[in-house]
Amino acid sequence: MSDIVIAGAGPNGLMLAAELCLAGVRPIVLERLAEPDGVRRANGLVGQVVPLLHRRGLFEKLAEVPEPTPVPRFVFGAFPVEFADLPRNPMYILPKPQHELEQMLIEHVRALGADLRRGHEITGFTQDENSVTVQVQGPDGPYELGAEYLVGADGGRSTVRKLAGIDFPGVSWDETVSRSANVRIPQSFVDPVTGGLKLETGVIPPFQHHRTETGLFVFAPFDPANPALSVTEHSGAADFAEDDPLTMEELRASVQRVLGADLPLEPPSGPGPFLLRRLSGGNTRIAETYRRGRVLLVGDAAHVHSALGGPGLNLGLQDAANLAWKLAAEVRGWAPPGLLDSYEAERRPVSERVVMHTQAQSALVAPGPEVTALREFFVELLDSPDTRQHIADLMSGADIHYGTDPDSGRWAPDLPLADPGPLTAAYQAARPVLLDLTPGAALADVAAPWEDRVTTVSTTATGDAPTALLIRPDGYVAWSSTDAEPDVEALRTALTQWFGAPVRSAVSSPR
């Protein structure tokens, strides 16, 4: 019997598999597609997940720079929002297409020892108190897998969610049509100063949402030779049949309606893969529960929402990081009571906030004079640094605070350590960490009974720093102290609460 079966080898399923492997559990990942489909989806990562990938040693596998730095501005509801003057800028982005992220994660999970099976589709399952039996259709015919847990990471139309009988309440809309494609455009239409799109109506900056009274337009020259265009209309949806493939002529007509200017478009050149997609309407939904018995949901299987602001991978990949170590603790037998249930308790409020701000952004880009008036008012609000800080924290996920303790539950800060090497190694291994900055490593003996599952890093820090941090594998603080002599009983309580009973008594433990 396998410990864990994961349905879906998209970014969220792969991230979950990698985190489980680091925690000492080797999952089986079942993907119904025999090969990646090559469809262009997300164009990058936005928010707190970027530093998480950096801590795992994965950021540099995708980026051309050694470590992430905050961006000076981003977009919210088609407004460019300045962050450079904020005292604390948490907005990180990694502009890489999703298929490159997936390929990196595939190589990562295979190197870690996960069993990735392509062309294998879940057709059913049964479960009891102790296990799940999964029915699978593979290339060589049907077979069954036994597992302790099954995780659905199989997208917004999740088969696992449907088979588990988990409702997916929310709202759908059909008032919009979005068309996206990689194209070639004449060089005369590219502004040499900004790199934006130069039209008779003016220059449209690159990588920003441009709202008009009839729709929304984005020019994204990630590949200058084959830039991506995306145009969303609130009308003009009747010039195609649902089953018709998107054509350059249809896209060009949509651009003309939204921008009021003609833009010559040609198909992209080169090996691809290239984006060519039409989407009608959309959904905003959150699963009624993220867990039913031994079946759990992660990523889009648990929630879908508008893509405005690019929050999807930030939400889904952090779901995976949150769930993995808790699931591994259950399988390995040291999970304290209620640990696995804390996955939904912590992540559902985060998905609710993503739904809130993507719906708010959708309202701000809608057509109509009343929306135009609202946008004029919003411009005034953006003059306030407090408003811009709030938006930066909201979109990046820096406002995540698990629990009610003001001293824990937030992302562990990066501290100026005298020797950062051991902490870096622990982060890359996805280990729980006690960062002991007390003189003489006073807390090492306290944590020793948990040394099979918690790494103690004793060093010193320069500048303003706490005296100790207990950091969960997903990067969030479980306990902290700023006291010169930390409360060791409070530390023991936190260690037990999050990482289970100690394997031996503190009295007999060596330093």
Secondary structure, 3 states (H helix, E strand, C coil): CEEEEEECCCHHHHHHHHHHHHCCCCCEEEECCCCCCCCCCCCCEECCHHHHHHHCCCHHHCCCCCCCCCCCEEEECCEEEECCCCCCCCCCEECCCHHHHHHHHHHHHHHHCCEEEECCEEEEEEECCCCEEEEEEECCEEEEEEEEEEEECCCCCCHHHHHCCCCCCEEEEEEEEEEEEECECCHHHECCCCCCEEECCEEECCCCEEECCCEEEEEECCCCCCCEEEEEECCCCCCCCCCCCCCHHHHHHHHHHHHCCCCCCECCCCCCCCCEEEEEEEEEEECCCCEECCEEECHHHCEECCCCCCCHHHHHHHHHHHHHHHHHHHHHCCCCCCCCCHHHHHHHHHHHHHHHHHHHHHHHCCCCHHHHHHHHHHHHHCCCHHHHHHHHHHHHCCCCCCCCCCCCCCECCCCCECCCHHHHHHHHCCCCEEEECCCCCCCHHHHHHHCCCCEEEECCECCCCCCEEEECCCCEEEEEECCCCCCHHHHHHHHHHHHCCCCCCCCCCCC
